[in-house]
Amino acid sequence: MSESDLGQHLAGIVGDAHVLMGESVSDDYGHDEALTVVPVRPQAVVRPKSADQVAGVLRMADELGVPVTPRGSGTGLSGACTPNEDGIVISFERMNQVLEIDTANHVAVVQPGVTLDDLEKAAAAEGLLYPVRPGEMSGSLGGNVATNAGGMNAVKYGVTRHQVLGLEAVLPSGEVIRTGGRFVKATTGYDLTQLIIGSEGTLAVVTEVILKLQPLLEHRATVLAPFGTLDEVTTAVPAVVSSGVGPMILEYIDLVTMSGITEAVGLDLGIPDDVRQAALAYLVVVVESTHADRLDGDVQLVAELLGERGAIDVYVLPPQAATQLLEAREKAFWVAKSHGAHDIIDLVVPRASIPEYMEQVSAIAADEESLVVGCGHAGDGNVHLSVFQPDPDRRDRLIHRILEAGTALGGAISGEHGIGTEKRSYFLELEHPAKVALMQRIKAAFDPNGILNPGTLFDAAGRSPGVAP
C-alpha cells in the first residue's frame, strides 16, 4: 500500500487531523529517553480518541502486515516505544482522561494517556493516593502498565502490577477485551491482566486501566543516615523493614550520586564536613502515618535502629529539604545524562545480596576501565547504575558482565525499566532458552502476524535466536 493510500485509510478511522505523515511527524515520536536508542521516524502517527478507533487501526494494520508501536509520554528508558520506519505509532495523547475516581471501591478508571501527575491530583482531591512513582510524573499510565513501572514507593506499596485491577485492551485482530474488574481477587481462568502488564506493547494495546487507590496519609517524615559502607546500609534495611513502621521509601544513594543530585538542585543538607568525608553511602527512609504522634514514635524507632547498625549520624530532614532530596533522587537519570553517562541499567537482586553485587560491579568496572555509579531501591533490591564507557564494544562487554553477575545472584536483568529494544540482546543471551521460547509462543498466540512492537523483547519477527517460528 502506498503512503497516500495508508494515510487515507487511517484518516477514515481517526480523522484526517489526527494522522501525521512525512515531515509532520516530529522527532519526539521516534524515540524514548533510553540513552542508546537510535531515533526512527515511522511512516505514520495516529492519535485515536477511543478504543473503537484503536481497534480499527489495529485491524487494518494486521490485515496489511504493518508494524504498530503504542506510545504514551515517551519517558521510558529501554527503547520499547521505538517505532519501525514502515510502521504506525499509536499515540495516546488524546486518550488522556481520568474517567472516574470511585471512592466507594477506592479505584480510579483512566485512559492510557493520563499522566501520573494528572492522576495524583485527581486522587488527592478525594483524599486518595495512587502510590506508584517511577521518577517521572509526566509518564503515562499506559506506559507504566506496559513496563510494570516501579519506583521508590515499591517497598511499601509494590509496583504497577500490584495496583492494576483490570484492563480494557485491543488485540491485533481488532477484538476488544476486558480483564479483571473493581475487585481484588478472582480465580476465573488465566490472569490476562497480569500477562499484559509488563509485556511492553507486544501482546495487546491497553485502552483503559482500573487502578487501586490508597488512603492519602497526611503525616510524613524523611530520615537521612550516612554510613561508612554500603554493607552497613543493607544490613540496616531488614531491621527497618521488620520493625513494623512500614517504611514508604528505603533508598540507598552512593557518594558520587548524592554529590551529583544535590549539586544539580543546589541542595545543602547541612551535613557536617567530617560526616560527609566519612560517608560512602546514604540511606533515605520515609515513614508516614495517620497521626503526628505515631509518626514521631516511628521516626524515633527508625533513628535508633539506624544508629545501632552503624549510621555515622541520623538526620530528620525539614519538609522542604526532604521534598527537594526526593525530587533530586527521582531526577538522578537526568543528572547522569547531563554528566555524560553512556547507558543506564536497573538490575534487581535479592536485597541482602546488594553489598556482594556492588563489590562485583566495582571489580568489573575497574577491570573494564570504566566508571559505574548509582543508587537504588534498597528495600526491594532494585539497583540503578549509570555507566560511563564511551567505547561501544567495551561497554557492551561491561554491561553483559554486570548483568550476568546479578542474575548469578538470583536477580533479573531489569527491575522496572523493561527490556525494550536496547536490552534485548542481554535478555536473549542471559535468560533461560525454554522461558524465552515459551514467551515467544505466548506472543504468537496474541499476535500471530507479529505486528505489535516488533523488535521489542524479540527480533523483528517476534522470535528469539534459535526459536522456530
N, C-alpha and C positions, 0 to 999 in steps of 0.2 A: 504494500500500500504506500502511495506517495505521501510526502509530508502534508501536502494540502488536503488530501483525502482524509488522513488521520485527524487533522485539525477540524475538518467539517464533522466527522463522526463524534469527536469529543465535544464539540460545540453543541451538537444536538442533545448531548446528555447533561452538560453542566451550564450551557450558555456561552456564547462567544466571548463575553467579557471575562470569563473565568478559565480561559485556555490561553496559555502563554507558549509561544514557539519562537525559535530562532533567537534573534538579538533581544527579544523582550524577556528572555529567561535570564534573570540576574545570576551573578556568580554564587550568591548565597545558596541557591538551590543545588549546587554541585558538590557540597561537602558538609561535614560537621566540624567539630573542634579537634579531632584527632590530629596530632602534630605531624604524622607521617602521611596523611591522606593526600592523594593527587586529585584535585577537583575535576569533575566531569560534568559537562553540560548535557542534560538529557534532551531528547527530541521534543518533549512536551512537558508542561506542568499544568495540572488541572487542580482547581480549587472547588471541590464539591461542597454542598450545603447540607446534604442528608445521606443517610445510609443507602437510600434508593439510588442516588446518583453514584455513590461509590460502587454499588452493585453493577450499575450499568457500565461503568468504566472497566471493572474487572472482567465482566462477561465478554465485552468486546476484545480486551487485551488477551484473554485466554483463547478466544477463537482465532486470533491472529498471531498468537505466539509472541506478543510484545511484552518485554520485561516491565514490571511495575515496582516502584520503590515508595513505600509510605514515608511521610516526613512530618514531624511535629515542629519543634522550635530549632532543631539542628544543633542542640547543645551536647550531643553525645561525644564520647571520646574513643570510639572504636571503628569509625568509618561505616557504621551499619546503615546510614541513610545515603551512602554514596550511590548515585544512580548509574544506569547504563546509558551510553551515548545514543543508543537506538531505543531507549525506553521512555516510560512515563513516570513522572513524580506525582503522587497524590499528596498535595499539601493540605493540611487541616486548619489553615489559618482562618477559614470561615466557619468551621465547626468548633466554636470556642465558647460555648455556653455552659454555665453551671445550671443544669436543668432543674435541680431540686436539692434542697437541704432538708432531709427528712428527720426532724428532731425526735419523733417517736421511736424510730428504729436506729437512730444515730448513724445514718448513711448519707452520702452525697451521690447524686447521679450527674455525671459530667460527660461532655463530649471530649474527643481526644485532643482537640486544640486548646483546651483550658490549661492555663499555666498554674504552676504551684502557687504563685503569688495570688492569682485570682481565687483559687480555692481556699487558701489560707484566710483571706479577707472575708469571703462568704461564710466560712465555717465559724470564724471568730465572732461574727455578728450574732451568732446563735449560741455563743459560749462553748463552741466545739473546736476541735483541732484535727487536722489531717497531719499525722506525725512524720511522714517521710520527707526528709530534707537532704537531697543528694548533693547540695552545694551550689546549685544554680536555680534560683526561684523563677527564672524565665523559662525553665524547662517545661515541656508539656506532659500532661498525664498520659497521653497515648505513647509518647516516647518512654516514659517511666515504666509503663506496663511492658513495652517491647523489650526493655533491657533489665527488667526486675530491679529497678534502681533502689539504692540503699541510703547511705548517709550516716551522719553522726548519731542519730537517734535510734539506730537499729538495735543497740544493746538492750533497750527497754521495749521498744515498740515493734521491732522486726523490720523487714524490708517490704517492698511493694506487694509481693505475693501474699503477705500476711494481712494486707489491707483490702485486697480486691475480693469482693463477694460475688460479683457476676459481670458478664460482658455481653455486649452485642458485637458480633463480628461478621465480616463478609468473607466468604470463601472465594477462591479464584473463579469458580463456576458462576458466581453472582448470587448464590444462595446466602440468605441472611439467617444466622443462628443466634439464639440467646442461651447463655450458660449461667448457672448459678442463680442468685436472686438476693432478696433482702433477708437473708438468714445466714447463720454461721456454720451450720452443719448439714450435710446431706450424704447419703450413701446410695446414690442412684446412678449406677454405671460409671464409666470413666470420667475423671475430673478434667473436662475440656478447658475449664477456666485456667487451671494451673498449667496445663500443657501449653496454652497460648502465651501465658505470661513468660517473659524471658526468651521468646522464640525469635525476637529481633525482626519481626515483619516477614518471616519466611513461611508461616503457616496460614495466616489469615490477617485481614485488616480490621483492626478494632475501631468501632464507630461509636461506642458508648461504654462507660465504665460505672459500676456500682461500687462505691468505696466505703469502708468502715471509718467512722469518726470516733474520736475520743473526747472525754471532757477536757476542757481547757483549764489547767490548774494555774491559779493566779500567782503563787509564790514560788520563786526560783532563785537559786544561788549557784555561783560558779567558784570552784576551788581550784587553785593552781599550785602544783607541787613540783619543784625542781628536784631531780635525782642525779646522782653521780654516775649511774649506769642504767642502760636500758633493761638489764636483768632485774634491777630493783623495781623498775616501773611495772614490769609484767608480773613480778611477784606480788605487788600491791593490788593488782587488778582483781584477782579472785577474792581477796579479802573484802574489797568494796562490794563486789557482786553478791557475795554470800552474807553481807551484813544485814540485809533486809531493807536498806534505804531505797532500793530500786533506782539506781542512777539512770538519768536520762541520757547522759553522754559520758563516755570514757575514752578520751583521745590521748594518744601519745604524739609528741612532736619532737623531732630531733633538734640538736643545737643549731644546725645550719638553717633548717626550715623555719624555726622560731625566729631567728635573726632576720631572715628574708621577709616573712609575712608581717612582722611588727614594723620593720623599716618601711615596707610598702605603704602602710596606712598611717605612719607617723605615730605609732602607739608606744608609749613609755609605761611599762607595767610597774615601775617603781621598785624593781628588784635590785638589791644592793650589788655592787660590783663584785664583791668576793663570792657571793652566791652564784651570780651569772658565770663567773670564771670556773667555778667548780661543777656546774651543771652540764651534763652531756645529753640529757633528755628531760622532757617535761610531761607531766600527766595533768590533763584537764578533766575535772569531774563536775558535772552539772546535776544537781538534785532539784526536785520540785515537789510541792505539797499543796494541799488544800488550805492549810493553816500556817501562819507565820511561826507559831511556837514549835510546831512539829518540824518545820524546816530548820529552825535553829538547832534543834536536837540532832537532826540528821547531819547537818554541817559539822557539828562538834564531833560526832562519831566518825565521820569520814576523815576529818583532820587528825584525830587520834590514830586511826588505822594507818594513815599515810606516814605519820611520824614514826610509828612503831616499825614500819617496814623500810626505813632508810631515807625518807624525804629530807633533803637538806633544810628545808623550811616549808611552811604551808601558808598560803595566802588566800583569803576570801576577797575576791575582786569586787570593787564597786560596780554597780549595774552597768554604767556606761562603758567602763573598761572591759567588762565581761562580754558585752554585746560586740564591741569592737574586735576583741580577740577571736570570738567565734566566727564573726563575719570574715575576718582575715584568714582564719583557718579554712573556711569554705572557699576562699579565693586562692588557695595555695597553688592550684593549677595555673592560674593566670600569672602568679609570681614566678613560678618555674618557667613558664613560656617566655616571660619578659627577660629572664636571665639566660635564655638561650638553650633550654632543655631540648633534647632531640627526640625524646619519647617519654611517655608516662605509662606505667603498668600498675595494676591493682590486685595482685595475687592475694589469696586468702589462705591462711594456715590455722591450725588449732591455736588458740590464743596463748597456751602455755609454751608453744614452740617458737614464739616470736624472737626471743633472745638468740636461740640457736640459729634460726633462719637468718637473722640480721648479721650474725657473725659470718655466716657463709656468704651472704651478699657482699659484705665488706671485702672478704678474701677474693671473691670472684671479680669484683670491681678493680681491686688492686692488680690482680693477675692480668686483667684486660686493659690496664692503664686508663681507667675510666672513673668518672665521678658519679656516684649514685647516692642520693639523699632522699629523705622522706619523712612521712608522718603516717598516721593510720588510726583505725578504729580499734583501740587496744581491747575493748570489751568483746569484740567478735572476731579478732584476728585478721581483719582486712588491712593489708599493708599497701600504702600508696608510695611508689618510688618514682622519682624524677631521674632520668638517665641522661647523662651528658657524655656523648661519644659521637663525634662527627663522622667517623668512617662507617659507612653502611654495613660493610661485611663484618667488621669487628663488633658493631652494635648488635647485629643480628645474633652473632655468637654469644655475646654477653647476655642478651635478654633470654635466649634459649637456655643458657646455663642457670640464670636466676630463676626462671620458671620451673625448670627441671628440678632444682634444689627444693623448691616449695612443694611441688607435687610429691616428691620423695618423702616429705614430712607429713603427708596426708592432706595436703592442700589442694587448691584448684586454681586454674590459670587466671580466672577473673572473679572477683567478689561482687562487683556491681557495674562495671563499665561495659561488660559484654565482650563478645569475640569480634563481631562485625567482619570487615574485610582485612583490618590491619593486624589482628592477632590470629587470623585463620591458620596460617602456616604452623604456628606453635601449637594450636589446638589440635590440628590433624596429626602432628608429629608426636605429641605427648599424651593424648587421650587414648584410652584403650580402643583398639580397632573394632571390637564387637559392639561397643557402645556407639561409636561413630556410625557403624553400619545400621544399627537399629534406628538412630536418629534420622538417617537418610531414608529409611523405609517409612518412617512417620511423615517426613517431608513429602514423600511421593504420594502418600495417602491423602494428604490435604491438598497438595498442589501437583497433580500428575504431569502437567505440562511445564513445570518449573519456572513459572513467570514471576513468582513473588521473591523479590530481593535476591536475584541470583548473584552469587559471589560472596554473600554473607554466610558464614559458617562453612559452607562447602564451596566447591568450584562453581563456575557459572552455570553448569548443568544440574546443580544441586547434589552432586556426588562428591565423595571424598576419594583420594587416590586409592586405587586397588578395589574399590567397591563397584560391583557390576550395576549397570543401570536397570 
